[in-house]
Amino acid sequence: MDADGAEQGVEALSRLSVVIADDHPVVRAGMRVLLSQDESFEIVAESSTVPETVRTVTEHRPSVLVLDLTMAGESSLPSIPDLLAASPGTRILILTMQEDPAFARASLRIGAAGYLLKEAAAEELVGAARQVAKGATYLQPAMGARLAIGDSGAPGADGDASLTARELQVLSLLAVGHTNQEIARRLYVSVRTVETHRARIRDKLGTETRAELIAAARERGLLG
């Protein structure tokens, strides 16, 4: 291999692989163009639904996943633990229109490395992707200020933020009609454990019945 070929090989190895997950083709196209202009990044795949994103990340194991918080009417928040389990080295940067700091808290607590609003400048997206790829945590300054002063932006947001990753998974399965027994099988836990999670979710969201629980979760955007 000549010197030019060797240099190109080293450059290819040093580039950061990126998966873009968003259910709007125009948004994906814009991010693809923007990130591709930076020689640090290589876009390896795109996805438009939560299940597709899990499969794509499992296959490509990217350095960075730019993840929309809601895709095709489904919250991607509960999938974060599964994404990290499938690809522990992937750093997740949330890119969303959701301004409620409760979602930023929940995202970062269950494993996301960054939280950025879609209204951010193009340069900020590139900078945020670089930072999370290096192992840092990125939070949009305006969002960080709101978190610091405890501005939830919505009633019941503290309850949203207190849901654990497992509770979010149970909640998402309840919302699509699974029974406690089915959830237990899918999550490889006991039925009693599911019942405990379900009771804690009811307490945190201030609900009694299943219908009230699902309605409250949808109002807070936890289910898209």
C-alpha positions as CSV (number, residue, x, y, z in Angstrom):
1,M,0.0,0.0,0.0
2,D,1.4,3.5,-0.9
3,A,1.6,6.4,1.5
4,D,-1.7,7.9,0.3
5,G,-3.6,4.7,0.7
6,A,-2.2,4.1,4.2
7,E,-3.2,7.6,5.2
8,Q,-6.7,7.1,3.9
9,G,-7.0,3.8,5.8
10,V,-6.0,5.5,9.0
11,E,-8.5,8.3,8.4
12,A,-11.3,5.8,7.8
13,L,-10.5,3.9,11.0
14,S,-10.5,7.2,13.0
15,R,-13.9,8.4,11.8
16,L,-16.8,8.2,14.1
17,S,-19.7,6.0,12.9
18,V,-23.2,7.5,13.3
19,V,-26.7,6.2,13.1
20,I,-29.5,8.7,12.6
21,A,-32.9,7.7,14.0
22,D,-35.8,10.0,13.2
23,D,-39.2,9.3,11.6
24,H,-39.1,12.3,9.3
25,P,-37.2,11.7,6.1
26,V,-36.5,15.5,5.6
27,V,-35.0,15.7,9.1
28,R,-32.8,12.7,8.5
29,A,-31.6,14.1,5.2
30,G,-30.7,17.4,6.8
31,M,-28.8,15.7,9.6
32,R,-27.0,13.4,7.1
33,V,-25.9,16.3,5.0
34,L,-24.8,18.3,8.1
35,L,-22.8,15.6,9.8
36,S,-21.3,14.3,6.5
37,Q,-19.7,17.7,5.9
38,D,-17.6,17.1,9.0
39,E,-14.8,14.7,8.2
40,S,-15.0,13.3,11.8
41,F,-18.2,11.5,11.1
42,E,-19.4,8.7,8.8
43,I,-23.1,8.0,8.5
44,V,-23.5,4.2,8.5
45,A,-27.3,3.8,8.7
46,E,-30.6,5.5,9.3
47,S,-33.9,4.3,11.0
48,S,-37.4,5.6,11.4
49,T,-39.0,3.5,14.1
50,V,-38.0,2.3,17.6
51,P,-37.7,-1.4,16.7
52,E,-35.8,-0.6,13.5
53,T,-33.4,1.5,15.5
54,V,-32.7,-1.3,18.0
55,R,-31.9,-3.7,15.1
56,T,-29.8,-1.1,13.3
57,V,-27.7,-0.3,16.4
58,T,-27.3,-4.0,17.1
59,E,-26.0,-4.5,13.6
60,H,-23.7,-1.5,13.2
61,R,-22.7,-0.7,16.8
62,P,-22.1,3.0,16.0
63,S,-20.0,5.4,17.9
64,V,-22.9,7.8,18.1
65,L,-26.7,7.4,17.8
66,V,-28.6,10.6,17.1
67,L,-32.1,9.6,18.5
68,D,-35.4,11.3,18.2
69,L,-37.4,11.1,21.4
70,T,-40.7,10.0,19.6
71,M,-40.8,8.0,16.4
72,A,-44.0,6.9,14.6
73,G,-46.0,7.7,17.7
74,E,-43.8,5.6,20.0
75,S,-41.6,7.0,22.7
76,S,-37.9,5.9,22.2
77,L,-37.1,6.6,25.9
78,P,-37.9,3.1,27.1
79,S,-35.6,1.6,24.4
80,I,-32.5,3.3,25.7
81,P,-31.4,0.5,28.1
82,D,-31.9,-2.0,25.3
83,L,-29.9,0.1,22.8
84,L,-27.0,0.3,25.3
85,A,-27.2,-3.4,26.1
86,A,-27.0,-4.2,22.4
87,S,-24.1,-1.8,21.8
88,P,-22.4,-0.7,25.1
89,G,-19.9,1.5,23.2
90,T,-22.6,3.6,21.5
91,R,-23.2,7.1,22.9
92,I,-26.7,8.3,22.5
93,L,-27.5,11.9,21.7
94,I,-31.2,12.8,22.0
95,L,-32.4,15.3,19.4
96,T,-35.9,16.3,20.0
97,M,-38.6,19.0,20.0
98,Q,-39.5,18.1,23.6
99,E,-38.6,21.1,25.7
100,D,-39.8,19.7,29.1
101,P,-36.7,19.3,31.3
102,A,-38.3,16.2,32.8
103,F,-37.5,14.3,29.6
104,A,-33.9,15.5,29.7
105,R,-33.6,14.3,33.2
106,A,-35.2,10.9,32.4
107,S,-33.1,10.5,29.2
108,L,-29.8,11.2,30.9
109,R,-30.6,9.1,34.0
110,I,-31.3,6.0,32.0
111,G,-28.2,6.2,29.8
112,A,-28.4,9.0,27.1
113,A,-25.2,11.0,26.8
114,G,-26.7,14.2,25.5
115,Y,-29.9,16.1,25.0
116,L,-30.4,18.7,22.3
117,L,-33.4,20.5,20.9
118,K,-34.1,20.5,17.2
119,E,-34.2,24.3,17.3
120,A,-30.4,24.3,18.0
121,A,-28.0,25.7,15.5
122,A,-26.3,23.3,13.0
123,E,-22.9,23.9,14.6
124,E,-24.3,22.9,18.0
125,L,-25.4,19.5,16.7
126,V,-22.0,18.8,15.3
127,G,-20.3,20.0,18.5
128,A,-22.7,17.9,20.7
129,A,-22.0,14.8,18.6
130,R,-18.3,15.3,19.0
131,Q,-18.5,15.8,22.8
132,V,-20.6,12.7,23.5
133,A,-18.4,10.6,21.2
134,K,-15.4,11.7,23.4
135,G,-17.2,10.4,26.5
136,A,-18.6,13.7,27.7
137,T,-22.2,14.5,28.5
138,Y,-23.9,17.3,26.6
139,L,-26.9,19.3,27.7
140,Q,-28.1,22.3,25.7
141,P,-27.3,25.4,27.8
142,A,-30.8,26.7,27.9
143,M,-32.1,23.3,29.0
144,G,-29.3,23.1,31.6
145,A,-30.4,26.4,33.1
146,R,-34.0,25.2,33.4
147,L,-32.9,22.0,35.1
148,A,-30.8,24.0,37.5
149,I,-33.7,26.1,38.7
150,G,-36.1,23.1,38.7
151,D,-38.4,24.5,35.9
152,S,-40.4,21.4,34.9
153,G,-42.5,23.2,32.3
154,A,-45.5,20.9,32.9
155,P,-47.6,19.5,35.7
156,G,-46.5,16.1,36.9
157,A,-43.1,16.4,35.3
158,D,-41.4,15.4,38.5
159,G,-43.3,12.1,38.4
160,D,-42.3,11.5,34.9
161,A,-38.6,12.0,35.7
162,S,-38.8,9.6,38.6
163,L,-39.7,6.6,36.4
164,T,-36.9,4.1,36.2
165,A,-35.7,2.5,33.0
166,R,-37.5,-0.7,33.9
167,E,-40.7,1.1,34.8
168,L,-40.6,2.9,31.4
169,Q,-40.3,-0.5,29.7
170,V,-43.3,-1.9,31.7
171,L,-45.3,1.2,30.9
172,S,-44.7,0.9,27.2
173,L,-45.7,-2.7,27.1
174,L,-48.8,-2.0,29.2
175,A,-49.8,0.7,26.7
176,V,-49.9,-1.8,23.8
177,G,-52.1,-4.2,25.7
178,H,-49.7,-6.8,27.2
179,T,-50.8,-8.5,30.4
180,N,-48.6,-8.8,33.5
181,Q,-47.8,-12.4,32.5
182,E,-46.8,-11.4,29.0
183,I,-44.7,-8.5,30.2
184,A,-43.0,-10.9,32.7
185,R,-42.1,-13.3,29.9
186,R,-40.7,-10.5,27.7
187,L,-38.6,-8.9,30.4
188,Y,-37.5,-12.2,32.0
189,V,-38.8,-11.3,35.4
190,S,-41.5,-12.7,37.7
191,V,-45.2,-11.6,37.5
192,R,-44.8,-10.3,41.0
193,T,-42.0,-8.0,39.9
194,V,-44.2,-6.7,37.1
195,E,-47.0,-6.0,39.5
196,T,-44.6,-4.1,41.8
197,H,-43.4,-2.0,38.9
198,R,-46.9,-1.3,37.9
199,A,-47.9,-0.2,41.4
200,R,-45.0,2.1,41.6
201,I,-45.8,3.6,38.2
202,R,-49.4,4.2,39.4
203,D,-48.1,5.9,42.5
204,K,-45.7,8.1,40.6
205,L,-48.2,9.2,38.0
206,G,-51.0,9.6,40.6
207,T,-53.4,7.2,38.9
208,E,-55.6,4.2,39.9
209,T,-56.8,2.3,36.9
210,R,-54.9,1.0,33.8
211,A,-56.8,3.5,31.6
212,E,-55.9,6.4,33.8
213,L,-52.3,5.3,33.9
214,I,-52.1,5.1,30.1
215,A,-53.9,8.4,29.7
216,A,-51.6,10.2,32.2
217,A,-48.5,8.7,30.5
218,R,-49.7,9.9,27.1
219,E,-50.4,13.4,28.4
220,R,-46.8,13.6,29.6
221,G,-45.4,12.4,26.3
222,L,-43.9,9.2,27.7
223,L,-45.7,7.1,25.1
224,G,-45.4,9.4,22.2
